[in-house]
Amino acid sequence: MIPRPDGELRPRTGLPDVELLIDVAAAEGAGLDAAIVVSRAEGSVADVRQDEFDEARRETVRYHQAVYADGGAGALPGWWARPHRLVLDGREHVDGPVHVYDLGAGTGRHALWLAEHLPPDCRVTAVDLLPEALDQVSASATQAGTADRIDTVVADVEDYEFPHTDAGFVVAFSVLEHLSSPAAVSALLARCRAATRPGGIHVIAVFADRQEITGHGVRRAPVECPLTAQQARSLLRAAYRDWDILQENCSDSAVPETRHGQKYQLRSTLVALIARSPSRATATDH
């Protein structure tokens, strides 16, 4: 069951008994469109117990609610209050009016910046699980004079259905690792692709290999879908095998955090990708 902010539980989407990894390089070498390599990796997401998943989701909600309650965007950590370089890079590939969908928008780290730096006739839809986060998006947009360009939608991204096939720019930054399973990640990415117009841009980032470093040692960070960097790259390459890959990289990340008064360092691998939809829609994507 997946806990929501109000404490209600809903069934978790089915975890596969095995992890599906799409080895695109192997497929190309064999002259195939794609090869599905089924493996049982030690410590894979298939081995996460239900209670561990529930605990991770509660911690995700608790952490974000605590940060949002500290006073809004002005009180957010510096790295959280400004757009990531990846989104800035993705924006460089936009040359006209677009409808932006920011999935897991939080308090508007990316949605607000895009609303200010894209043409005035662009629209931004910010989607997030927590209404208090989107309240801050609306307040900040009003203050910045961009409220007429931003819509907010309270929704669990795992269940989110795009209302139209008009997406020109999709951001999913640090949201896929909070879904319930690799199957849920693949399903969401499929919906993102299906909603995107020809030539649309996707900016995707997953924080994988998440660990917490304390004075007592190293522990696995609580997260709903604890992907390794290899697993994340496999999922993204499979999802975007028919798209133009404009940027793909992995980099180390380390940020200071505090939980229940105890400080620790959150270390992870940022798996990032910028992709462009084919100029003509294909049967598999639409």
KATAFEN-V596042 format. One record per helix or strand. SS is the DSSP state (alpha for helix, beta for strand). FROM is the first residue (numbers start at 1). TO is the last residue. If there is no record, write none. Layout:
<<SS FROM TO> <SS FROM TO>>
This chain:
<<beta 2 3> <beta 9 10> <beta 19 22> <alpha 24 29> <beta 36 39> <alpha 45 47> <alpha 50 68> <alpha 73 75> <alpha 85 91> <beta 99 103> <alpha 111 117> <beta 123 128> <alpha 131 144> <alpha 147 149> <beta 150 154> <alpha 157 159> <beta 167 173> <alpha 176 178> <alpha 182 194> <beta 196 214> <beta 217 220> <alpha 229 239> <beta 244 259> <beta 262 276>>
